[in-house]
Amino acid sequence: MLGNMLRHAGVDVPEALVFGLGQGIDAQFFPPPPHAPVPPMLTGRVGPGLIAEHACAALGVGLVTLREADDADAHAQAVAALSAGRVVGVTVDIFHLDYFASRTHFSAHCLALHGLDDSTAYVVDTTQQGGAQQLPLASFVRARASDEGFMPSPRLHWHLDDGPAGSTVDLAPRIWPAVQGAAARFLDRGRGADRGIAALHRAAEELPGWRQLPRGEAVIPEIARFWRFAGTGGTNFRGLYAEFLAEAHALTGDAELLPSLTAFAEIVAAWTGLIDHLGGYAGAPDRSAHLKEAAARLHAVADAEEAAFTRLLDLSRDRTGTV
């Protein structure tokens, strides 16, 4: 979403660099509501608004954030921004997107809005979701207004301010503060049991009991698919952060980043193995033991992430000279 907005404004920055400068990497665990047929949610990033805020600040680009109380005002704000030649970022609930196969409510998905007419919204989604899409306007309005599911942000809208300067900003000095901010946040156990490193361990502790959830036998393979294809759980966003570290190494020339590149490649592989294992739940001869093994793997992933982020935090503090 933000990458499309930036390119439209003449600021061409790789997606991984936007994600890293936006301090997007994290973990957030959302337990299922009691007695509801809703699976637990484990995300691998912060909310999109925070990513946009940090990335635009690092790139020297002004960002306007708006949230409207009703559909008519939200539509009018989007039309005004589009009429001014801007691309608009919006959050939507994937349940209402006609081209999504998933029937799960997740309200923090982001789209880049390029056009509106009386019947259609013209948007760009991720490459995985087919890129450019045309949505019936009624579906688009419902998707924007939804407050169902995890991380709801109804009628949230961003656009870039006039005069982006990001194409002239020297990004190398912005790398280490971004690394430091993300690592410090991830490792901060004071944020509670559902955020950062603590969230991964909580999910691992609860994972063996997921078969007791409503629709538990069906939900567990769904969780594996969601972790794999939506990026929640870690794989996609950990891979994106590994790409950011490679970009950071190219920009700074700092050889001390190379061990972190190796560490994150191993973390991505561990997440992939965990998801493969969890996805095999239905065919497991001993499903209880299968989930216990998945939990042990998730604890091991959490330990690897804690070590990797601790190293990055120490290194970034040394490079910035701040604690």
Buried (B, 14 or more C-beta within 10 A) or exposed (E): BBBBBBEBBEBEBBBBBBBBBBBBBBBBBBBBEEEEEBBBBBBBBBBBBBBBBBBBBBBBBBBBEBBBEEBEEBBEBBEEBBEEEBBBBBBBBBBBBEEBEBEBBBBBBBBBBBBBEEEBBBBBBBEEBEEEBBBEBEBBBBBBBBEBBBBBBBBBBBBBEEEBEBBEBEBEEBBBBBBBBBBBBBBEEEBEEBBBBBBBBBBBEBBBEBBEBEEBEEBBBBBBBBBBBBBBBBBBBBBBBBBBBBBBBEBBEBEBBEEBBEBBBBBBEBBBBBBEBBBEBEEBEEBEEBBEBBBBBBBBBBEBBBEBBBBBBEBBBEBBEEE
